[in-house]
C-alpha cells in the first residue's frame, strides 16, 4: 500500500425506482490525482446516504494505512459518517494497529479459542474477524487463523444495552463465513447423576414437562450442610445479591479489612472505566474473619474459579514462608495484610491458602492495553448473580428464581449445581423455564442439542 496522505471522495447516485438504479464512487488520491479509481454499484435500493456509507467503507477497506489520513468530501453526510465512524474505528484500534509487537502476534497466531460464546454478540464477533483479516493482510476468514468457539448457545445471551437487543453470535457475517462445522459434546462432567442430567437437559430446551415441574418442587426445600461454608445464593439481579452479601457481612462482629483495587488505564480512560466495570474483581473488597468468599480466578487444579471458602485470619506477606505471595512488592503493597482462606471441596479435602493480589488485564483484539486491575481474587460469596456464575461449578447452591428475566437464566442457574442433593430452589415459577427461540432453532438445525 502506498503512503497516502489524503483521499478526495465524490459520489453520484441515479435512482428512479427501477432496476437500472446505479451509484458511482469516485476516489482521487492526493491533489495531483496521479492515482484514481472508481466503483460502480448497481442496486435498485441505492440512495445518496447509502452510497456515502458504502464509499466510506470502501476507503476504510482499501486505503486506510497505519497513519492518519485526511478524507475530503462535498457530502456533509459522508463527513459526519467519517467523524462518528472511521475516527472511532481508528481510536479503538478496530481497523489497524501501529504496534509492531501486536501485529507480529496476530501474524504468528495459529489457533484462536473463544469461550462462553453464548454471551458474545454478533457485532463484536464481526469486529474481531475483521481485525484478524486486516492485521494479517489476508482475505481468508479470520485472516487464515483457525478458530475454535466453545460454549452452550442455550445459556445466557449477550447483555443488551437498553432496548437494543443484540444479535446472537451465529447471526453474524463472520460466523457464516468462518464456522464450517458445529460439534455437540454430550459427555457431562459437572454432574454424575443421570436423572439430574436428564432434568437439566429438558430445562435447557425450555421444556415444562411434568417430570421437570416435579423435580423443581422436590428441590424447593431447605438443605443442611456439614461444611462450615453455607450455600452460595444465586439471584437474578445485582441489587438482591449486594443486599444479601452486605447483610451477612454486617452480622459478623469483628473488624473488617478493605482492599482497594489498583487500576491501570490504557489510552482511553472512557474505555478503561467501562471495561473495569465488567471486571470480576471488585473496586473495593471488604471482608472479615468468618466471611464466606468465592475464588474468582484459577490458582491451582483444585482451587479454581467458583471455589468457596471462609476467611480464617489476616497476615502480612512478610510473615509467610518463601512463596509467591512475597512478590507483592511488584505492586508496592508488600506491607498489606492479606486474607488466609480455608477452602473445603466437595470430596472433603481442605486447602488453606493466603490470597495475594492477582491481575486482570483486558486488551483490544490487537493487543493494546485497555485496562488492568490488581486485586485480591475473592468476592463475598453468600450470594452471586446468575450472570456472574456462568461457567462456574458450585458445590452448595441455593437459587432464588423470583426475579428471573432472561431466557436460559433458569437453566444456567440450576446447572451450576453438582447434584440435586446440594441444590435448593426458591421463588420458582414454571413460566420462567424458557429457551431463546432463535438459539433453539439454530441448535436444532445444526444437531447441537
Residue pairs with C-beta under 8 A, 6 or more apart in sequence:
1 63
1 65
2 29
2 35
3 65
4 29
4 30
4 63
4 65
4 69
5 30
5 69
5 70
6 29
6 30
6 31
6 69
6 70
6 71
6 72
7 27
7 28
7 29
7 59
7 63
7 69
7 70
7 71
7 72
8 27
8 28
8 29
8 31
8 72
8 73
9 25
9 26
9 27
9 55
9 56
9 59
9 71
9 72
9 73
9 75
9 78
10 25
10 26
10 27
10 28
10 73
10 74
11 23
11 24
11 25
11 26
11 48
11 51
11 52
11 55
11 73
11 75
11 78
12 23
12 24
12 26
13 22
13 23
13 24
13 46
13 47
13 48
13 51
14 21
14 22
14 23
15 21
15 22
15 23
15 44
15 46
15 47
17 44
18 44
19 44
20 44
21 42
21 43
21 44
21 45
21 46
22 40
22 41
22 42
22 43
22 46
23 40
23 41
23 43
23 46
23 50
23 51
23 54
24 38
24 39
24 40
24 41
25 38
25 39
25 40
25 41
25 51
25 54
25 55
25 58
26 36
26 38
27 36
27 37
27 38
27 39
27 55
27 58
27 59
27 63
28 35
28 36
29 35
29 36
29 63
39 58
41 51
41 54
43 50
48 75
48 77
49 77
52 73
52 75
52 77
52 78
52 81
53 81
55 73
55 78
56 71
56 78
56 81
56 82
56 85
56 86
59 71
59 86
60 86
60 89
60 95
63 69
64 86
64 90
64 95
64 96
65 96
66 96
66 97
66 98
67 98
71 82
71 86
73 79
73 82
89 95
90 96
91 268
92 268
92 271
92 364
93 364
93 365
93 366
93 368
94 127
94 130
94 131
94 364
94 365
95 130
95 131
95 134
96 134
96 135
97 103
97 135
97 364
97 366
97 367
97 368
99 366
99 367
99 368
101 367
102 135
102 366
102 367
102 368
103 135
103 366
105 367
106 131
106 132
106 135
106 136
106 143
106 366
106 367
107 135
107 136
109 145
110 145
110 146
111 145
111 146
111 147
111 148
112 132
112 142
112 145
112 146
112 147
112 148
113 147
113 148
113 149
113 150
114 120
114 147
114 148
114 149
114 150
115 150
115 151
115 391
116 150
116 151
116 155
116 390
116 391
117 149
117 150
117 151
117 153
117 169
118 151
118 152
118 153
118 154
118 155
118 156
118 157
118 158
118 168
118 169
118 408
118 439
119 151
119 155
119 156
119 157
119 158
119 159
119 390
120 158
120 169
121 158
121 166
121 167
121 168
121 169
122 166
122 167
122 168
122 169
122 170
122 171
122 172
122 173
122 174
122 175
123 166
123 167
123 172
125 169
125 172
125 174
125 175
126 172
126 173
126 174
127 365
128 174
128 365
129 141
129 142
129 172
129 173
129 174
129 177
129 178
130 174
131 365
131 366
132 142
132 143
132 145
132 365
133 139
133 140
133 141
133 142
133 143
134 143
135 143
135 366
136 143
136 144
136 145
137 143
138 144
141 147
141 174
141 177
141 178
142 174
142 178
147 178
147 179
149 169
149 179
152 204
153 168
153 169
153 170
153 439
153 442
153 443
153 448
154 204
154 205
154 408
154 411
154 435
154 436
154 439
154 440
154 443
155 390
155 408
155 411
155 412
156 386
156 387
156 390
156 406
156 408
156 409
156 412
157 166
157 168
157 406
157 407
157 408
157 436
157 439
158 166
158 167
158 168
158 169
159 166
159 387
160 166
168 436
168 438
168 439
168 442
169 175
170 179
170 439
170 442
171 438
182 446
182 447
182 448
184 447
184 448
184 449
188 197
190 393
190 415
190 418
191 197
191 200
191 415
191 417
191 418
191 419
192 419
193 419
193 420
195 420
196 419
196 420
199 211
199 212
199 215
199 420
200 411
200 414
200 415
202 209
202 211
202 212
203 212
203 410
203 411
203 414
203 415
203 433
204 411
204 415
204 435
205 435
205 440
205 449
206 407
206 433
206 434
206 435
206 440
207 433
208 430
208 431
208 433
212 433
213 430
215 420
216 425
216 428
216 430
217 428
218 420
219 420
219 423
219 424
219 425
220 424
220 425
220 426
220 428
221 424
222 424
223 231
223 396
223 398
223 421
223 422
223 423
223 424
225 231
225 396
225 422
227 344
227 396
228 310
228 342
228 344
229 292
229 308
229 309
229 310
229 344
229 396
230 292
230 382
230 396
231 396
231 397
231 398
231 422
231 424
232 294
232 308
232 381
232 382
232 383
232 384
232 389
232 394
232 396
232 397
232 398
233 241
233 244
233 382
233 383
233 384
233 398
233 399
233 400
234 383
234 384
234 385
234 386
234 389
234 394
234 397
234 398
234 399
234 400
234 413
234 416
235 241
235 244
235 383
235 384
235 385
235 386
235 400
235 403
236 385
236 386
236 400
236 401
236 402
236 403
236 404
236 405
236 406
236 409
237 385
237 403
238 385
240 383
240 400
240 403
241 383
241 384
241 385
242 383
244 382
244 383
245 380
245 381
245 382
245 383
248 291
248 292
248 380
248 382
248 383
249 256
249 286
249 287
249 288
249 291
249 380
252 288
252 289
252 290
252 291
254 288
254 289
254 290
255 288
256 286
256 287
256 288
257 286
257 287
257 288
257 314
257 337
257 339
258 284
258 285
258 286
259 284
259 285
259 286
259 287
259 336
259 375
259 376
260 283
260 284
261 276
261 281
261 282
261 283
261 284
261 285
261 373
261 374
261 375
262 331
262 333
262 357
262 373
262 374
262 375
263 272
263 276
263 283
263 371
263 372
263 373
263 374
264 369
264 371
264 372
264 373
265 272
265 273
265 371
266 272
266 368
266 369
266 370
266 371
267 368
268 370
271 370
271 371
272 370
272 371
273 371
275 362
275 370
275 371
276 283
276 371
276 373
279 360
279 362
279 371
279 373
280 296
280 297
280 360
280 379
280 388
281 296
281 358
281 360
281 373
281 375
281 376
281 377
281 379
282 375
282 379
285 375
285 376
285 378
285 379
285 380
287 293
287 311
287 339
287 378
287 380
288 311
289 311
289 312
289 313
289 314
290 310
290 311
291 310
291 311
291 380
292 308
292 309
292 310
292 380
292 381
292 382
293 308
293 309
293 310
293 311
293 339
293 341
293 378
293 379
293 380
293 381
294 306
294 307
294 308
294 309
294 378
294 379
294 380
294 381
294 384
295 303
295 304
295 305
295 306
295 307
295 308
295 309
295 341
295 343
295 377
295 378
296 305
296 377
296 378
296 379
297 305
297 358
297 360
297 377
298 304
298 305
299 353
299 377
302 345
302 349
302 351
303 343
303 351
303 353
304 393
305 391
305 392
306 389
306 391
306 392
306 393
306 394
306 416
307 343
307 345
308 343
308 344
308 381
308 394
308 395
308 396
309 341
309 342
309 343
309 344
309 351
310 341
310 342
311 339
311 340
311 341
312 340
312 341
312 342
312 352
313 339
313 340
314 337
314 338
314 339
314 340
315 337
315 338
315 340
315 354
316 335
316 336
316 337
316 338
317 325
317 326
317 328
317 334
317 336
317 338
317 354
317 356
318 326
318 334
318 335
320 326
320 354
323 354
324 356
325 338
325 354
325 356
326 334
327 356
328 334
328 336
328 338
328 356
328 357
331 357
331 374
333 357
338 354
338 355
338 356
338 357
338 376
339 354
339 355
339 376
339 378
340 352
340 353
340 354
340 355
341 352
341 353
341 354
341 355
341 378
342 350
342 351
342 352
343 350
343 351
343 352
343 353
344 350
345 351
345 395
346 395
346 418
346 422
355 376
355 377
355 378
356 376
357 374
357 375
357 376
357 377
358 374
358 375
358 376
358 377
359 372
359 373
359 374
360 372
360 373
360 375
361 369
361 371
361 372
361 373
362 369
362 370
362 371
362 372
363 369
363 370
364 370
386 399
386 404
386 409
386 412
386 413
389 412
389 413
389 416
390 412
392 416
393 416
393 418
394 416
394 417
394 418
395 418
395 422
396 422
397 414
397 416
397 417
397 422
397 423
397 424
398 423
398 424
398 425
398 426
399 413
399 414
399 423
399 424
399 425
399 426
400 426
400 427
401 410
401 413
401 425
401 426
401 427
401 428
401 429
401 432
402 426
402 427
402 429
403 427
404 410
404 413
404 429
404 432
407 434
407 435
407 436
407 439
408 434
408 435
408 436
408 439
409 432
410 432
410 433
410 434
411 433
411 435
414 423
414 425
417 423
442 448
443 449
